[in-house]
């Protein structure tokens, strides 16, 4: 009888550990998703800021300056067929055992800059081009 009680108690402990482990993993995934969403918002804020500058063809220096105040870094600039800028950003987030960092690159493609019809498309890239010594995005 005692053996059965001990066995049941052991199973209960294992179930509790598994439930807590799954809860912690879900919390970590939620924090990572929040960090990724923040990086996407930063890329969209950068696009809006470049449009707000109102220039038809902003210089590389202007694009970099706008990036600096929007928590992103310019990685690449392509001017043909349309202005396309690859921006890089990082966001730290809390995990069960400390802090982690999400790294991401977004391509921002601009159309009709300098006009009232200016717009931008933001796309998350699976790999950061020109990353040099930086790790690939998660």
N, C-alpha and C positions, 0 to 999 in steps of 0.2 A: 504494500500500500504506500509506504514511504517512497519507494522507488518510483511509483507511478506519479505521485505528487511532485517529486523532484523533476521528473521528466516533463510533466506538464508546465512546471514553472520555467524550465529551460526553454521549452518551445515558446512560451509567452515572451520571454526575454528576447529570443531571436526574432520573433515577429515585431516586437517594439523597435528593435534596432533597425530592421528592414524598413519599417514605416518611416522612421526618422531619417534614414539615409535617403529615401526617395523624396521626402519633403525638402531636405537640404539641397538635393540635386535640382529639384524644381525651382527653388529659390535662386540658385546660382544661374540657371538658364534664364530666369526672369530678369535678373540683374544684367546679364550679358545682352539680352534683347533690348533693355532700356538703354544701355551704352551704345549699341548699334543704331538705335533710333536717334539718339543724340547726334551721332556722326552724320546721319542722313540729314537731320535738321540743319546742322552746320553747313553742309554742302548746299542746301537750298538757300540758306541765309546768304552764303557767298554769291550765289547766282543772283539773288534779289539785289544785293549790294552793287554788283557790277552793272546791272541794268540801271540802278538808281544813279550811277555816276553819269549816265547820259551820253557817253562818248561813242562815236561810231566805231572807232578802232582803238581801244585802250592799249597803252604800252605795256610791255612785260612788267615794268616797274610799278605801274598803276595796278595791274592785276595782282602782283605780289603784295602791294600795300593793302589792298582790299582784303586779301587772304589773311594777312596778319591780324586784322581786327575781327575776323570771323572764325578763329580757332582752326584754320586749315593752312596748309602749305602748298604752294604751287609746285607740281612735279613736272608737268609738260604743258607747252602751249603750241597749238596748231592753228594756223590762220586760214587754211584752205581745206575744203571748200567753204567752211564757215568757222568762226572762232570756236575752238574747243579747248578747254582747260582741264587737265587732270589735277585734282586736289587730293591731298593726303591729310588724314587726321587721326588722332588717338583719343581714346576715352578710357579712363580708369574706372573700375567698379569693384565693389566688395564681393568677396567669395567667403565661403565657410571658413577657409583657412588663411585669409589675408586679402590681398588685392591682386587684381589681374588687369590686363590692358587689352582693349580691342583696337586693332589697327585696320583702317579702311581707306580705299581710294575710290573716288567718284569722278566720272567724266561729266563735265558741264558743257553742253553745246548751246551756243547762243545763236539766235536768229534776229535779224532786223535791229541790231543794237543802234542806239542813237535816235530811234524813232519811237513814236507812241505805241507801236505794235511790237516792241521788243519783248522777247520771251526766251526762256531757257529750258532745256531738258536735262535732268540729272539722272545719272545711271550709276549704280554701284558696280565696280569692276571686281572680278574674281581674283585678280593679281594686280599688284601695284607696279606699273612700269617705272623704270628708272629708279628702282628702290635702292640701288647701291648696296650699302652694308645693312640697310634696315630689313627686318624680317618681313615676310609676306603677310598680307592681311589675314585675319582669322575668319 
